[in-house]
Amino acid sequence: MDVRALRERALAVADHLSFLAQWMLYVAVSALSPLWERDDRLWAFGARGGEAFADNSKYLFLRVAADHPDIRPVWLSKDRAVVAELRRAGYEAYHCYSLRGLAVNLRAGAVFLTQGHRDLAMPCCAGALTVLLWHGIPLKHVSWDAGFADAPAPVRAGHAAMARAFDLLTVPGDGAIRPFESGLGVARPKMVATGYPRNDALLGSIPGEDMGTDAAALARVRSIAADHRVVCYLPTYREWDPGAIAANVDFEALEEFLAEREAYLVVKPHPKESLDLPEGLSRVVALPESTDVYPLLRAVDALVTDYSSVYFDFLLRDRPVAFYAFDLDRYRAERGFYFDYEAVTPGPVARTFPELLAALDRTLDAAAAGPDADPDATHRRALGEALFERSDPDYCRADAVYRVVRRRLAASNAS
């Protein structure tokens, strides 16, 4: 076993032990939680294991803070820089494990998560209305259909118990329910088709959306998009091959192609991955892996991805999508899909780099022609209708979540 494999195994063991310790504390706090009252107007938010101001929690937090004065929203993070940035902007935020953070987590009537209970101080969530906002419609297998199934028996038992502890799971629509049932182990009656709050940012600006991201990088993309065609490339993470993108994209050739088309390509790697581009590129723009792509996707003309669920969200914009699936056979074997890949990819699917250039050529032509002249528009719209409960631009997904949670809290008090 090489050094990297040993390191990954050690990290996995440490993660299992940490999870089990937090689960045992959660059970203890659950037994004690009737001893104090939670405040239904105090809502605690976290995301990505507590490390970022991001995703659906971010956009629900911003909407509640701006439009719902009846609620006291508080962001809890394990990153002091995140806490400091939010405080400078006038929001209430605390470190998860500070005295104030623990007190908020223990008293909050509702807690909002994107990955799971460890987005906050997991034991302190016991007794609160727990809302899993999640982070995308799963195309590839997740959780119980991926890593959870191979975990030690005590860890599996803990994850199963914590899946039962979710009170609500937000989903975009009924067409996405089956993967969530299978992958997350959440019962169908707990699912509510509100849509994802982050998708509000695809259709209109949200006050505060530039926080928790690289605002300067976003400003540069917006400036380029004002005068040029811009395609966004968002590849997914391959834990077995973190250098796959660099090995399968000839960025110098891509630079020449984009110059001929007077277009730009914005590349943002997965948050778990970094990408070093060759020097001297001007048409290929790299964004930090921590960049929030939702304000960015509002500005671009088209999207290229492989297996990332972000393209499902992008369907709401009715813009062209292309796919660069250079390792499709291996990815299907290693990870597996919930949907027939060929049936849910409404755009050209490239398997080689020359095919990628051809797909980009077609995609840029479609972007210039507009949706009504795009040969993939019918497929794209049909897929969107199958997955999303609501796609009209005036529908606010964050407000829909707010209303569901307020009703659930009121019903709990009445009973």
C-alpha positions as CSV (number, residue, x, y, z in Angstrom):
1,M,0.0,0.0,0.0
2,D,1.5,3.4,-1.0
3,V,1.8,6.5,1.1
4,R,-1.2,8.1,-0.4
5,A,-3.4,5.1,0.2
6,L,-2.2,4.8,3.8
7,R,-3.0,8.5,4.4
8,E,-6.5,8.1,2.9
9,R,-7.2,5.1,5.0
10,A,-6.0,6.8,8.2
11,L,-8.2,9.8,7.4
12,A,-11.2,7.5,6.8
13,V,-10.6,5.8,10.2
14,A,-10.3,9.1,11.9
15,D,-13.6,10.3,10.2
16,H,-15.4,7.2,11.3
17,L,-14.3,7.6,14.9
18,S,-15.2,11.3,14.9
19,F,-18.7,10.5,13.5
20,L,-19.3,7.7,16.1
21,A,-18.3,10.0,19.0
22,Q,-20.6,12.8,17.8
23,W,-23.4,10.3,17.2
24,M,-23.1,9.0,20.8
25,L,-23.2,12.6,22.1
26,Y,-26.2,13.2,19.8
27,V,-28.1,10.3,21.5
28,A,-27.2,11.7,24.9
29,V,-28.4,15.2,24.1
30,S,-31.6,13.8,22.6
31,A,-32.5,12.2,25.9
32,L,-31.9,15.6,27.7
33,S,-33.5,17.9,25.1
34,P,-37.0,18.0,26.7
35,L,-35.3,19.8,29.6
36,W,-35.1,23.1,27.7
37,E,-37.3,25.0,25.2
38,R,-36.2,25.8,21.7
39,D,-37.0,29.1,20.1
40,D,-39.0,28.6,16.8
41,R,-37.9,32.0,15.6
42,L,-34.2,31.2,16.0
43,W,-32.9,29.4,12.9
44,A,-29.3,28.0,12.7
45,F,-27.6,27.5,9.3
46,G,-24.5,25.6,8.3
47,A,-23.0,24.0,5.1
48,R,-20.2,21.7,3.8
49,G,-19.2,20.3,7.1
50,G,-19.1,23.8,8.6
51,E,-16.3,24.9,6.4
52,A,-18.0,27.3,3.9
53,F,-20.8,29.9,3.4
54,A,-22.3,28.1,0.5
55,D,-25.0,26.3,-1.3
56,N,-28.7,26.1,-0.4
57,S,-28.1,27.1,3.2
58,K,-26.4,30.3,2.0
59,Y,-29.3,31.4,-0.2
60,L,-32.0,30.5,2.3
61,F,-30.0,32.4,5.0
62,L,-29.7,35.5,2.8
63,R,-33.4,35.5,1.9
64,V,-34.6,35.0,5.5
65,A,-32.3,37.7,6.7
66,A,-33.5,40.2,4.0
67,D,-37.2,39.4,3.9
68,H,-38.4,37.7,7.0
69,P,-37.9,39.9,10.1
70,D,-39.9,37.4,12.2
71,I,-37.0,35.0,12.1
72,R,-33.5,35.4,13.7
73,P,-31.2,33.6,11.2
74,V,-27.7,32.8,12.6
75,W,-24.8,31.3,10.5
76,L,-22.6,28.8,12.4
77,S,-19.2,27.8,10.9
78,K,-16.0,26.0,11.9
79,D,-14.0,28.5,9.8
80,R,-13.3,31.8,11.6
81,A,-12.7,33.6,8.3
82,V,-16.3,32.8,7.3
83,V,-17.7,34.1,10.6
84,A,-15.6,37.3,10.3
85,E,-16.8,38.0,6.7
86,L,-20.4,37.6,7.7
87,R,-20.1,39.8,10.7
88,R,-18.4,42.5,8.7
89,A,-21.5,42.5,6.4
90,G,-23.8,42.9,9.3
91,Y,-25.1,39.3,9.7
92,E,-25.1,37.3,12.9
93,A,-22.6,34.5,12.9
94,Y,-20.5,32.5,15.4
95,H,-18.0,29.8,15.4
96,C,-19.7,26.4,15.8
97,Y,-17.8,25.5,19.0
98,S,-17.8,28.9,20.7
99,L,-20.1,29.3,23.7
100,R,-22.4,31.5,21.7
101,G,-22.4,29.1,18.8
102,L,-23.2,26.1,20.9
103,A,-25.9,28.1,22.7
104,V,-27.6,29.1,19.4
105,N,-27.4,25.5,18.1
106,L,-29.0,24.1,21.3
107,R,-31.8,26.7,21.3
108,A,-32.6,27.0,17.6
109,G,-36.0,25.8,16.7
110,A,-34.9,24.8,13.2
111,V,-31.5,23.9,11.8
112,F,-30.6,23.9,8.1
113,L,-27.9,21.6,6.6
114,T,-26.5,20.8,3.1
115,Q,-24.4,17.7,3.7
116,G,-25.6,16.4,7.1
117,H,-25.6,17.0,10.8
118,R,-21.9,17.7,10.9
119,D,-22.4,21.0,9.1
120,L,-23.1,22.2,12.6
121,A,-22.2,20.9,16.1
122,M,-24.0,17.6,15.5
123,P,-25.0,16.7,19.1
124,C,-26.6,20.2,19.5
125,C,-29.0,19.6,16.7
126,A,-30.9,17.0,18.7
127,G,-34.4,18.2,19.4
128,A,-34.5,20.8,16.7
129,L,-36.6,20.6,13.5
130,T,-33.8,19.4,11.2
131,V,-34.0,20.4,7.5
132,L,-31.7,18.8,5.0
133,L,-31.5,21.2,2.0
134,W,-28.9,18.9,0.3
135,H,-26.7,20.1,-2.6
136,G,-28.1,18.9,-6.0
137,I,-30.1,16.3,-7.8
138,P,-27.9,13.1,-7.7
139,L,-26.8,11.9,-11.1
140,K,-24.1,9.7,-9.6
141,H,-24.6,7.4,-6.7
142,V,-24.3,9.0,-3.2
143,S,-24.1,7.9,0.4
144,W,-25.9,4.6,0.9
145,D,-25.3,3.7,-2.8
146,A,-21.7,4.8,-2.6
147,G,-19.3,4.9,0.5
148,F,-21.7,4.3,3.3
149,A,-22.4,0.7,2.2
150,D,-18.7,-0.2,2.7
151,A,-18.4,1.4,6.2
152,P,-18.0,-0.6,9.4
153,A,-21.2,-1.9,10.9
154,P,-21.3,0.7,13.8
155,V,-20.8,3.5,11.4
156,R,-23.6,2.3,9.1
157,A,-25.9,2.0,12.1
158,G,-25.0,5.6,13.1
159,H,-25.7,7.0,9.6
160,A,-29.0,5.1,9.4
161,A,-30.1,6.6,12.7
162,M,-29.0,10.1,11.6
163,A,-30.9,9.7,8.3
164,R,-34.0,9.0,10.3
165,A,-33.4,12.1,12.4
166,F,-34.0,14.5,9.4
167,D,-37.5,16.0,9.6
168,L,-37.6,17.5,6.1
169,L,-35.6,17.0,2.9
170,T,-36.1,19.6,0.2
171,V,-36.2,18.3,-3.4
172,P,-36.7,20.1,-6.7
173,G,-39.6,18.0,-7.8
174,D,-41.2,14.5,-7.7
175,G,-39.0,13.4,-10.6
176,A,-35.9,13.5,-8.3
177,I,-37.4,11.5,-5.4
178,R,-36.2,8.0,-6.2
179,P,-32.4,8.8,-6.0
180,F,-32.9,10.5,-2.7
181,E,-34.8,7.6,-1.2
182,S,-32.1,5.2,-2.3
183,G,-29.0,7.2,-1.7
184,L,-29.9,9.2,1.4
185,G,-32.2,6.7,3.2
186,V,-34.8,9.4,3.8
187,A,-38.4,8.4,3.7
188,R,-40.6,9.8,0.9
189,P,-43.1,11.5,3.3
190,K,-40.3,13.7,4.7
191,M,-39.6,15.1,1.3
192,V,-41.0,18.5,0.2
193,A,-40.8,19.8,-3.4
194,T,-39.8,23.3,-2.7
195,G,-36.9,23.6,-5.1
196,Y,-33.4,24.6,-4.2
197,P,-32.8,28.1,-2.8
198,R,-29.5,28.4,-4.6
199,N,-31.4,28.2,-7.9
200,D,-33.0,31.6,-7.1
201,A,-29.5,33.0,-7.9
202,L,-29.7,31.5,-11.4
203,L,-32.6,33.7,-12.3
204,G,-31.9,37.0,-10.4
205,S,-29.4,38.6,-8.2
206,I,-29.6,38.0,-4.4
207,P,-28.3,40.6,-1.9
208,G,-25.2,39.2,-0.3
209,E,-24.5,36.6,-3.0
210,D,-20.9,37.6,-3.5
211,M,-20.0,36.7,0.1
212,G,-18.2,33.4,0.7
213,T,-16.7,33.4,-2.7
214,D,-14.1,35.2,-4.8
215,A,-15.9,38.4,-5.6
216,A,-13.0,39.8,-7.8
217,A,-13.1,36.6,-10.0
218,L,-16.8,36.8,-10.4
219,A,-16.5,40.5,-11.3
220,R,-14.0,39.6,-14.0
221,V,-16.3,37.0,-15.5
222,R,-19.2,39.3,-15.5
223,S,-17.1,41.9,-17.3
224,I,-16.0,39.5,-20.0
225,A,-19.5,38.2,-20.4
226,A,-20.8,41.7,-21.2
227,D,-19.0,41.6,-24.6
228,H,-18.1,38.0,-25.4
229,R,-19.6,34.5,-25.4
230,V,-18.6,32.7,-22.2
231,V,-18.8,29.0,-21.5
232,C,-18.3,27.6,-18.0
233,Y,-16.6,24.3,-17.5
234,L,-17.4,22.5,-14.2
235,P,-15.9,19.0,-14.0
236,T,-16.7,16.7,-11.1
237,Y,-14.3,15.1,-8.7
238,R,-12.7,11.8,-9.3
239,E,-11.3,10.5,-6.0
240,W,-9.4,7.7,-7.8
241,D,-7.8,10.1,-10.4
242,P,-7.4,13.7,-9.2
243,G,-5.3,14.7,-12.1
244,A,-7.7,13.5,-14.8
245,I,-8.8,16.9,-16.0
246,A,-5.3,18.2,-16.7
247,A,-4.5,15.0,-18.4
248,N,-7.5,15.1,-20.8
249,V,-7.7,18.7,-21.7
250,D,-5.1,20.4,-24.0
251,F,-5.5,23.9,-22.7
252,E,-3.1,25.4,-25.3
253,A,-5.2,24.0,-28.1
254,L,-8.3,25.1,-26.3
255,E,-6.9,28.7,-26.1
256,E,-6.4,28.7,-29.9
257,F,-9.9,27.4,-30.5
258,L,-11.5,30.1,-28.2
259,A,-9.5,32.9,-29.9
260,E,-10.8,31.8,-33.3
261,R,-14.4,31.9,-31.9
262,E,-13.8,35.1,-29.9
263,A,-15.1,33.3,-26.8
264,Y,-13.9,32.5,-23.3
265,L,-14.0,29.4,-21.1
266,V,-14.2,29.8,-17.4
267,V,-13.0,26.7,-15.5
268,K,-13.8,26.0,-11.8
269,P,-12.6,22.7,-10.4
270,H,-14.5,20.8,-7.7
271,P,-14.0,22.1,-4.1
272,K,-11.9,19.0,-3.3
273,E,-9.6,19.6,-6.3
274,S,-7.2,22.2,-7.6
275,L,-6.2,22.8,-11.2
276,D,-2.9,24.4,-12.4
277,L,-3.3,25.8,-15.9
278,P,-0.4,26.5,-18.2
279,E,1.0,30.1,-18.2
280,G,0.1,32.6,-20.8
281,L,-3.6,31.7,-21.3
282,S,-5.9,34.6,-21.8
283,R,-9.1,32.9,-23.1
284,V,-9.2,30.2,-20.4
285,V,-10.0,31.7,-17.1
286,A,-9.5,29.7,-13.9
287,L,-11.6,30.4,-10.8
288,P,-10.6,29.2,-7.3
289,E,-12.2,25.9,-6.4
290,S,-14.1,27.6,-3.5
291,T,-16.0,30.0,-5.9
292,D,-19.7,30.0,-5.7
293,V,-20.8,29.2,-9.2
294,Y,-24.5,30.2,-8.9
295,P,-24.0,34.0,-9.5
296,L,-21.5,33.0,-12.2
297,L,-23.9,30.7,-14.1
298,R,-26.4,33.6,-14.4
299,A,-23.8,35.4,-16.6
300,V,-22.5,32.6,-18.9
301,D,-23.9,31.5,-22.2
302,A,-23.4,27.8,-21.9
303,L,-22.1,25.0,-19.6
304,V,-19.7,22.1,-20.0
305,T,-19.6,19.4,-17.4
306,D,-19.3,15.6,-17.2
307,Y,-21.3,14.1,-14.3
308,S,-21.8,17.1,-12.0
309,S,-25.4,17.6,-11.0
310,V,-25.0,21.3,-11.5
311,Y,-26.2,20.9,-15.1
312,F,-29.6,19.8,-13.8
313,D,-29.9,23.2,-12.1
314,F,-28.6,25.0,-15.2
315,L,-31.7,23.6,-17.1
316,L,-33.6,26.4,-15.5
317,R,-31.7,28.9,-17.6
318,D,-32.6,27.1,-20.9
319,R,-29.1,27.5,-22.2
320,P,-26.9,25.0,-24.1
321,V,-25.1,22.2,-22.2
322,A,-22.3,20.0,-23.5
323,F,-20.6,17.0,-21.8
324,Y,-17.0,15.9,-21.7
325,A,-17.2,12.3,-20.5
326,F,-13.7,11.1,-21.4
327,D,-13.9,8.3,-18.7
328,L,-17.6,7.5,-19.0
329,D,-17.1,3.7,-18.9
330,R,-14.9,3.8,-15.9
331,Y,-17.0,6.3,-14.0
332,R,-20.1,4.3,-14.6
333,A,-18.3,1.2,-13.2
334,E,-16.6,3.0,-10.3
335,R,-19.5,5.2,-9.2
336,G,-22.7,4.3,-11.0
337,F,-25.6,6.5,-12.0
338,Y,-29.3,6.8,-11.0
339,F,-30.3,7.8,-14.5
340,D,-29.5,6.5,-17.9
341,Y,-26.7,8.8,-18.7
342,E,-27.4,9.0,-22.5
343,A,-31.1,9.8,-21.8
344,V,-30.4,12.7,-19.4
345,T,-27.7,14.5,-21.3
346,P,-29.4,17.1,-23.4
347,G,-26.5,18.1,-25.5
348,P,-23.4,16.7,-27.3
349,V,-21.4,14.2,-25.3
350,A,-17.7,14.2,-26.2
351,R,-15.4,11.3,-25.3
352,T,-12.2,12.7,-26.7
353,F,-10.6,16.1,-26.8
354,P,-11.2,16.6,-30.5
355,E,-14.9,15.7,-29.9
356,L,-14.9,18.3,-27.1
357,L,-13.8,21.0,-29.5
358,A,-16.6,20.0,-31.9
359,A,-19.1,20.0,-29.0
360,L,-18.0,23.5,-28.0
361,D,-18.3,24.7,-31.6
362,R,-21.9,23.4,-31.7
363,T,-22.6,24.8,-28.2
364,L,-21.4,28.3,-29.1
365,D,-23.4,28.3,-32.3
366,A,-26.5,27.3,-30.3
367,A,-25.9,30.0,-27.7
368,A,-25.6,32.6,-30.5
369,A,-28.8,31.4,-32.2
370,G,-30.9,31.4,-29.1
371,P,-33.0,28.6,-27.5
372,D,-35.7,28.4,-30.2
373,A,-33.0,27.5,-32.8
374,D,-31.1,25.1,-30.5
375,P,-31.5,21.5,-31.7
376,D,-31.1,20.3,-28.0
377,A,-33.7,22.7,-26.6
378,T,-36.6,20.2,-26.8
379,H,-34.7,17.5,-24.9
380,R,-33.4,20.1,-22.4
381,R,-36.9,21.4,-21.6
382,A,-38.5,18.0,-21.3
383,L,-35.9,17.0,-18.8
384,G,-36.4,20.1,-16.8
385,E,-40.2,19.6,-16.7
386,A,-39.6,16.0,-15.5
387,L,-37.3,17.1,-12.6
388,F,-38.6,20.4,-11.4
389,E,-41.9,21.1,-9.7
390,R,-41.7,24.8,-10.6
391,S,-39.5,26.5,-13.2
392,D,-41.2,29.9,-13.6
393,P,-38.8,32.8,-13.1
394,D,-40.9,34.6,-10.5
395,Y,-41.1,31.5,-8.2
396,C,-38.9,32.0,-5.0
397,R,-37.6,28.7,-3.8
398,A,-36.2,30.1,-0.6
399,D,-39.6,31.6,0.3
400,A,-41.2,28.2,-0.4
401,V,-38.8,26.5,2.1
402,Y,-39.5,29.3,4.6
403,R,-43.3,28.7,4.4
404,V,-42.9,24.9,4.8
405,V,-40.7,25.2,7.8
406,R,-43.0,27.8,9.5
407,R,-46.0,25.6,8.9
408,R,-44.2,22.5,10.3
409,L,-43.1,24.4,13.4
410,A,-46.6,25.7,14.0
411,A,-48.0,22.2,13.6
412,S,-45.5,20.8,16.1
413,N,-46.5,23.5,18.7
414,A,-50.2,22.8,18.1
415,S,-49.7,19.1,18.8
